[in-house]
Structure formats: structure tokens, C-alpha cells
């Protein structure tokens, strides 16, 4: 099979011929049709996330067809379309797993990081960590739901019942979760890189009530803000415009250092918190919600062999919506 391989942090991916993977007893052998290109893939490729699998196949927003089932597989049918997300395996025994917080499992394995992912024609995945996908989405359109959508949903839940929601960094996750938040009747203030008028127009197109530079003040105080951009300096910036009792949610797996800020920005029972990974329950709930809310994903397509170009486009912020590799 063809696959894109990351040999070392900072090096470009290389196209290679690889043996077809073999499904274990609890695994599905999957023929991949689409794989989203996520900012987390950049963090892995650039070495900002340490200790990836050696000779890694990246990618964790996988849409694929079941072509073979391991001996103990009870879920899914041959030919069925499934989604494979970032969370690829957990121990099931630790305090986090037993308390419904498997996203925090210390023994967790992650697709496209510690497990081979979807920048390939085939992959294998544990049946228990795959999702059935709504029929209303094409393969490429479904792919961003599997991380951008899922982490956006978990971030929105962490923001609580905020009526006035700020979103910093308007990319793949933001364009999905803005639609969910609008369907819930929330008011959305979108913040982009200074001068990014294209991104601001896109945010308004997707349902934001206001869009401006990340250095701007919103038209009114915010009850919560989600920071998708991996920029630590946005935390005190968001706090400056937060109503009392408001929450700043850091949605990324990696962020630059947070500068010091005065305590008065935090005082008034404001909260800063992070969001880590996802749970399978998140996935099941969000995929139903996204379909019911009529969420549409905007995607820019790249062939598998042009994964490096897709990653660079994400790095430069030149994607309207989400980048997706089309395969097979």
C-alpha cells in the first residue's frame, strides 16, 4: 500500500510502499477513503509533541471501509463505513478510565501519533474506538468531524452555558463548532490573526455575529472563550474581555508559553482550563448532534502524495475550513 511516512521531527513526509497491515483479534482492517489534516498533525511533524511512533504514518481523522474483521470483532460489518479518531486505545483499568475520563488515561494510545494513522491507503484500528458515521456526509466532509468537530464539541461543553462565546483562531474546529453554538442560540464573536479579513469574512459566513482581530475587543463582554489557536498570549487577551464568572478554554494539545498577567484579569471567579483528547461518549454524542444540527463542513481536498503541501497550507493558515486527503 502507499503511505506517507514521518521519519523524524522537522523532516518532510515521504511517500513509501508499505506492507498491508494485518488486523489483530480486536481490530478492523480498513480501506481509507479520506483523512483530515489536523493541526495536531503539525505538532507531531514539527516535534512539538515528543516521542511519536518511529517511522510514523500520521493522520487521525480517518473515514474508511471495513474490509476485514479480527477474530473477536463483534461490531460493524464488512463494507460498512466507519470513522477512526485520535483516541485509539485506553487501559480500561485506571482511575480515569473507571470514572468516565478515559481521555486522561496515562496508558492511552493515539492514532497518527503512537499508532499508525490515516495518511495511507489502509490501516487497522481497534473496533471499540471506531465510530459509525452519519449517512448525510460524504467521506471527505465527514473526516473533519472526527477531531476538529470532536475537540470543538468537548471545548464547547467545557465553556458551559455561555450565551456570549468568543472563538480565537477560526480554522477547522471553529467553523464546525460555530454552527453547533448557533444552533444552540449562542452569540459568537470570532477572532482571527490581525489583518486576516478573509478569515473574518469566513467566520461571518459560518454564522459568527461579529469578527475581528485577536487584538480587538468584542462588542460586549464574553461569558466564555475557546482558544483554538496555539498561542499562549491569547489567554490574558481573552481574560481582558471576560465577564465575571467566565471561562477561557484552551482547546489545543500544544500551545506556546503563556505570558505572565496580573491577577485582576483572573479575579471575579474567572477560570482558565484546558481540554485533553476525547472520550468515546463525546464522539457518539457529537456525531448525532452534528447531523441533527445540520452542521456542514467546508473542505479543501489534496491527494495523498501531496500531504506535505496540505500540512504547509494548514501551517500558513491558508485553508478555508478543513484540509482533507483523498485516498483510494
N, C-alpha and C positions, 0 to 999 in steps of 0.2 A: 504494500500500500504506500501511497505518497503521504508524507508528513513533514511539517515544519518543526525543526529541532532547535532548541536553545542550548548551546554547548557551554556558555559561560556568560556571566552578567556583563552587560555592555556590548556584547557581540551581536551582530545581526542573526536572525534565524536563518537556518539553511534548509533547503528542500532536499529530502532524502527518501530513498526507498527503504521501507522498514517491513519486517515480518508482520503478518496479520496477527493481532493479539488473540490470545486464547482465553475464553471465558472460564472463570473458576466456578465452583459449585453454586455460589450465590450471585453470580454475575450474568449480565446480558452482554452478548456481542452485538454491537450497534454499528450500523452503516450511517455515517453522518451526512446530513444534507446542508446544515448551516451551523455556524458557530459565531457568536457575537465576539467582538473585540472590546474588552473592558479595560478601564484604566488600571485595574489591578494587574492585568497582563503586563502593562508598562512597568509597574512597580517590581514585578518579578524579573522582567527582562533587564531592567536598569540596575538591579542589585539592591533595591531598597527593601525588599523582603529577603531575609537571609535563608540559606540552606534549602533551596529548591531541590527537587529530584535531579540527579545527574542526567544529562542528555534528555532534557525535558521536552515533551510536547505540550505547549501551553493551551489555554482555552477552557472556559468553564461556563459558557452559555450555549450548550450543545442541544441541537434538535436532530434526532436520529430515528432510524427504523430498527426495530428488533429483528435480527436475522438468526440468532441462535440463543438458546437458554441453557444455563448451567443446570446440573442435576437436581439442585434443591430450589430452583426458582419456581415460585408459585404465582407471581404477579406478571401481568402483561402477556400479550400473545405475539406470536411470530407475525411480522408485518405491521405491528402497532407502532404508532409514533409516540416517542417519549422525549422528555427533557431531562438533561443532566445539569445540575447546578454546581456551585462552588463546594458545598459540603458533600464530601464523598464517602465519609465513614466516621463513626464515633465508637467509643468503647462500650457504651451502654451500661456501664457499671459504676462510674464515678458519681460524686455528689451532684455534679452539674447535669449529667445525663438523667439521673434518677429524679431530679427536681424540675424537669422540663426545660432545662437550659443547655441542651446538647451543643448549642453554638459556642459554648465556653469550654468544651471538653479538651483537656490537655493532650489527649491521645488522638485527636481528630486528624483526619487526612483530607486533603483538599484537591479537588480536580484542577488540573492545569498548574499545580504547584508542587505538591508532594505525590500526586498521582498524575499519570499522563492524561492529557485533556483532548480537546476537540479540534486542534489545528491539524487535522488528519482525515483520511478517508474512513477510518474505522477506529473504534475504541471499545473498551469494556468498562462496565460500571456496575456497582452493587445494586441489585433490584430494589432494596429498601430505601435508596437515596435518589431514585428517579421519580419523575412526575408524569402523570398523564396530562396531555396538553389540550386546551380548548380547541374545538374544531374550527372556530371562527378566525383563526390566524394562519397565514401562510408560514412556511418554515422559517424564512428569514425574518418575518415580522414577529414570530414567537420568540426567537433567540434572545433579544434584549430583556424580555420579561424575567429570564432565569437568573439574572444577577442585578442589572440596573433596576429592574422592577422590584425584585425581592428586597434588596437592601434599601431601596427607596421606601417600600412599604414598612419595613421594620423601623426606619427612621421616622416615618410619619406617625407610627404608633408611639414612638418614644417622645414625640412632640406633644402628645396628649390631645386635648380638645381645643387646641389653639384656633381661634377664629381668624386671626391675622398672622399668616405664615410667611416668613422670609425664606428664600431659597438662594443660596450662594453657589454659583457655578452651574450654568444651565446647559448640561450635556445630556447624556443618555438617560441617567436616572431621573434627572429633574423633569425632562419632557414627559416622562411616564407618570411620575407621581403628582405633577401639577394637574393632570387630568383627573386623577383619583380625588385629590383635595378639592378640586372644583365641583366634582360630583357630590361631595360631602357638604358643599355650601361654604367652604372657607374662602377667605380673601388671600390672594397670592401676590407677594412682592418679590420680583426676580432681580438678582444682582449678577452682573457679568464682569469680566475683565474691563477695566476702564477703556472706553472708546469702542467697545465691541457693539456697534449699532446693529450688525447683522444678528448677533446673538440675542439682543434685546427685542428686535422685531420677531424673532422666532419664539421667544418667551411669550410675547403678547399673542402671537398666533396660536399658541398652545393653551391659552386661557389665563395667563397672568393678568392681574388687574393693573399692575404697574411694573415697569422695568427700568433699571438704571445701572450706573457703575457701582462696583463694590465699595467705592469710597463715598457714595451718596447716602443721604438719609432717606428712608422711606417716607411716604406721605403721612404716615401715622405710626405710633409705636407698635411693635410686634409682640405677639403673645408667645411665639416660638420661632426659631430659625433652624434650618437644616443646612449644614455646610458640606457640600459635595466636593468642592474644590480642595485639593490637598495643601492648603495654605494656612499655616497656624496663625498668621497675623489677622485672619478674618474672625477669630474668636473674640478678641476685645472689640473689634469693629462691630460685630453683631450685638454684643452686650451693650454698646452705647445706645442702641435703638430698641432695647428690650424693655417691655413693660414689667412692672414688679411681678414676681412670681413666674416669669417667663423662663423658657428652656432653650439653650443652644445645643443642638445635636450635631456631633461630629460623625459623619457617615462613612468616611474613608478608612481603609485599612492602614494607610500611611499618611502622615501629614508632616509638613516642615515644623520646625520648633515654634512653640508658642511664645511670643514676647511677653515680658512682664507687663502687668497692668494694675492700676490702682484698685483697691478693694471696693471702692464705692461703685464700680461697674458691676460687681457681683452682689453687693448688698441689696436688700429688698427681696430676699428669698429667690433670687435668680439662680439657675442651675446650668452647669456645663456638663455634658455627658457624651460618651461615645456609644457607637453601635458596632457590634462584632458579629460578623458572619451571618448565619441564618439558622433557623430550625426548619425541620420538615413541615411542621404545622404552619409556619409562616408561608411556605410555598403553596400548600394546599389552599389556605385561606385566600392568599393574594391572587392566585390564578383564577379562582372563581369570581373574586371581586372585580378583577380587571376586565373580564369578559362581561360581567353584568353592568359595569360602569361604562362600557363602550370604549375602553382605552385603545387608542391606535398608536402604533409605533412608527416612527419615520426612520428609515434605514438607508444607508449608502452601502452598496454591495462591492465586494472585492473577491477575485478568485483566490483560492488557497495559496498559490505561488506568490501572490502579492501581499502576504501578511505583513511584511516589513513596511510596505507603503501604508497599509491600513493603520499599523501601530504609530507610525510617524504622524499621520493625519490626526489621530487622537491626541498625540503628544502636543501638536501645534494648535489644537482646538479648532480644527478645520472641518469637523463633521457636524452636519445638521441632524440631530437625533443620535442615532447609533450606527457604528460601523459593523458590518457582518460579512464574514467569509462564506462564500457559497461553494459547496463541495459535492462531488458525485452528481 
